[in-house]
């Protein structure tokens, strides 16, 4: 997995994380770490570009939940706690849409996973970059 970063201007500055490759047990912590880096550098609103992510495992879902928590200012789940991290995902599904973290253009397979597990109940998903950036 590779992650590149760009910036766009909506109503507020938006950091775009472009993720390339599978997000699974071997890479999800790298994604979380990169999100932590850009947040430490001042990012408050993030769009994650999933257009080049062909596969996302449950570890990838934990990464998305962790990034959402980070941008809310909440404490992230202990990634070593296994089920505890997955239960945090369940809590987020019922918390409503996130205003500081959104997803862009997931591949059909990843989009299906997001739908099935209920992530689309708390993460907005866009297929148009201009519209996504303007939503912040």
C-alpha positions in Angstrom: 0.0 0.0 0.0 1.1 3.5 -0.8 -0.4 6.8 0.4 0.0 10.2 -1.2 -1.4 13.4 0.1 -2.8 16.4 -1.7 -4.8 19.5 -0.5 -8.0 21.1 -1.8 -10.0 24.0 -0.8 -13.7 23.6 0.1 -15.4 25.9 2.6 -12.4 24.9 4.6 -9.0 23.4 3.7 -9.3 19.7 3.0 -6.5 17.1 3.1 -6.9 14.3 0.6 -5.3 11.0 1.4 -4.9 9.0 -1.8 -4.6 5.3 -0.9 -3.1 2.9 -3.4 -3.3 -0.9 -2.8 -5.1 -3.2 -0.4 -5.9 -2.1 3.1 -5.6 -5.2 5.2 -3.9 -6.6 8.3 -0.5 -5.9 6.7 -1.1 -2.2 6.0 -3.9 -0.7 8.1 -1.6 0.6 10.8 0.4 2.5 8.1 -2.9 4.2 7.0 -3.7 5.1 10.6 -0.1 6.4 11.2 -0.3 8.6 8.0 -3.6 10.0 9.1 -2.1 10.8 12.5 0.9 12.6 10.8 -1.3 14.8 8.7 -3.6 15.6 11.7 -0.5 16.5 13.8 0.5 18.9 11.0 -2.9 20.6 11.2 -5.4 18.7 9.2 -9.0 19.0 10.6 -10.9 17.8 7.5 -10.0 14.8 5.5 -11.2 13.1 2.4 -9.9 9.6 1.8 -9.6 8.6 -1.9 -10.3 4.9 -2.2 -10.4 4.8 -6.0 -7.2 2.7 -6.1 -8.1 0.3 -3.3 -9.2 -3.0 -4.7 -9.6 -4.8 -1.4 -10.3 -3.8 2.2 -10.4 -6.3 5.0 -11.9 -5.9 8.5 -8.6 -4.4 9.5 -9.1 -1.7 6.9 -12.5 -1.0 8.4 -10.9 -0.6 11.8 -8.5 1.9 10.2 -11.4 3.9 8.8 -13.1 4.0 12.2 -9.8 5.0 13.8 -9.3 7.9 11.4 -12.9 9.0 12.0 -12.3 8.9 15.8 -9.0 10.9 15.4 -10.7 13.6 13.4 -13.5 13.8 16.0 -10.9 14.3 18.7 -11.9 11.0 20.3 -9.5 8.5 21.7 -8.8 5.8 19.1 -9.5 2.2 20.0 -6.7 0.0 21.1 -5.7 -1.7 17.9 -4.5 -4.7 19.8 -7.8 -5.3 21.4 -9.3 -7.1 18.4 -13.0 -7.2 19.1 -12.9 -4.0 21.1 -11.9 -2.1 18.0 -14.7 -3.8 16.0 -17.2 -2.8 18.7 -16.1 0.8 18.3 -17.1 0.4 14.7 -20.6 -0.6 15.8 -20.9 2.4 18.1 -19.9 4.8 15.3 -22.4 3.3 12.9 -25.1 4.6 15.2 -23.5 8.0 16.0 -24.6 9.8 12.7 -22.6 11.2 9.8 -19.0 12.4 10.4 -18.5 16.0 9.4 -14.7 16.0 9.3 -14.0 12.6 7.5 -15.5 11.5 4.2 -14.7 8.9 1.5 -14.2 9.3 -2.2 -14.8 6.8 -5.0 -14.4 3.4 -3.5 -14.1 0.5 -5.9 -17.3 -1.6 -6.2 -16.0 -4.4 -4.0 -14.9 -2.0 -1.3 -18.2 0.0 -1.7 -20.1 -3.1 -1.2 -18.3 -3.9 2.1 -18.9 -0.4 3.3 -22.6 -0.8 2.6 -22.9 -4.3 4.2 -21.2 -3.4 7.4 -23.1 -0.1 7.8 -20.2 2.4 7.3 -22.3 4.4 4.9 -24.5 5.3 7.9 -21.7 7.4 9.4 -19.3 8.1 6.5 -20.4 10.1 3.5 -19.2 8.5 0.2 -18.8 10.7 -2.9 -18.0 9.8 -6.5 -17.4 13.4 -7.6 -14.2 15.0 -6.2 -15.4 18.6 -6.6 -18.7 17.7 -4.8 -16.8 15.9 -2.1 -14.5 18.8 -1.4 -17.4 21.3 -1.4 -19.2 19.2 1.2 -16.7 20.2 3.9 
